[in-house]
Amino acid sequence: MGKVFEITWYGRGGLGAKTGSILLADAAIAAGKFVQSFPEYGPERMGAPIKVYNRLADEPIRLHTAITNPDFIIVIDTALLENINFGEELKDNGTILINTEKSPEEIKKDLNLGNTNPKIYTIDATGISIRHLGKNIPNIPILSAFSKITNKIEINEIKKHIHDKLIIKYGEDIIEKNIEALEKAYAEVKNERN
Amino acid sequence: MAAKYIPLTGAESAAYAMKQINPDVLAAYPITPQTPIVMKFSEYVANGEVDTVSITVESEHSAMSATVGAAAAGARAMTATAANGLALMWEIVYIAASTRLPIVMGIVNRALSGPINIHGDHSDTMGARDAGWIQVYSENNQEVYDNYFMALRIAENEDVLLPVMVCQDGFITSHSVENVMPAPDQVVKEFIGKKKFKGLLTAEKPFTIGPLDLQDYYFEHKKQQHEAMKKVFPVIEAIQKEFAEKFGRKYDVIEEYRTEDADIVIMGMSSVMGTVKEVIDAAREKGIKVGAVKPRFFRPFPGEYLKKILSKFKAVGILDRSDSFGSLPPLFTETAAVFYTSSTKPLVKSYIHGLGGRDTTVKLLEKVVTDLQKLSETGEGNFTSEYLGVRE
């Protein structure tokens, strides 16, 4: 099997980590990739910390294990940061994306990085979500930022799948607002150099 | 339209297959991690995408009872359950098989209580191994989808007429999105065909089924169930062949992976075998001659197949995702028994793994490879069992 790109999402029940992970999988499959999207289930409920995983590859994925050494870590709630050992968990040359108003430089001191020096990006996904949707569902801006950072998935592919996935449940208006949030996030994602 | 991959969880794969089968009756009660199968299927019912009569019942005991009743009346009847749900329908599970009803039941394998655990292991269906059902186990979501169609054909075959459990691992596949390539409805329709089994109960000739059967005939009826099981593998082989022609995916009773020149092999069932294949590829890179053997069926037990395949190897590590307290685990015990009269047999080691959904990691499976290399060289540890990754 070729290289598998592994992602771990740290979120809380209700913030859309699972939906975000599934949207990523849907969009990636439509783009001809092989994927997995699976949550780590505990006694799940609104507000409880959850972990969700994605694998992306160009060939069929056979692994059926949890991801313990991801290429990419997404943190949706900064209150979870102190419990994540990025230094141990993240692959060498890995990447971190955090939902925060802070810049990567500012947030860096809150991260357990050990001796590692990963690439750090931030996006105010909650702010964007509240401004555009009127509530805190930061998964779409997060996906947008992920798309820009990694080039693993085209932003247009995500747009299409937001539409297909959410149209029945939420209607055209909410979709439009999500698309706005997506575009906003694409423009606003910050790395350490800007 | 060219076939293409769509994203489906294992549970959705099961529901999608059931939609295409379009059974006459579905009677089910929700239980984690089976719930999303019934949820999704109920959506198909509500949207009018199937003609199925969906019977909501108050327990799994009633779910299986209604399924048995419907099947006996000649309906294509299905249900799905997991763990404690299977335990609650236990009594009727045996009756379905002894009444020779071609029911297909989706099982999302989950640990039995107690303590309560909702995650994947095989303790539920391994407990039901003597219930008289055929059991097929699925490695990934594509296999889940494909197995439903083959299961239906096997169950309804006139020489067989036995119920089939289509098993997949709770959460590991049931709640994981993977690439699945569904077949067009027409292909499924042609493959499954019209049901030939007309049921046992007819208005023209009223009679009772499953009444009292004491010392005079019960024994003979039990032997008939065994005789029916003996006819299953030739039927499976023919159906797998036809499936490959129609769907373009080839299945064998036992899947062998990189075994041509292997000295040692890891054997197991369901989702763990995907991880095993990755571990084998990595070990092969280091020059270790290791392969994998995956029995797809546990009932009937493919003993003759395994005897032929496994006798080629020096050592075999057998992964069981269930335990048999006070004995050795089921896949290991039944495999070892096959070699009792053989002069050529491999060294064997048993591994109990993944109980209650404990992750069977690459690292743990790498240890199995190292163990088996040692076993094949020294013979030490032959016919012993260990708990893989348990904390002491």
Interface residues (C-beta under 8 A of the other chain):
Chain A: M1 I22 A25 D26 I29 F34 V35 Q36 S37 F38 P39 Y41 P60 I61 R62 L63 H64 T65 A66 T68
Chain B: Y5 I6 P7 I118 H119 N140 D169 F171 I172 T173 H175 S176 V177 E178 N179 S271 V272 G274 T275 K277 E278 D281 D359 T360 T361 V362
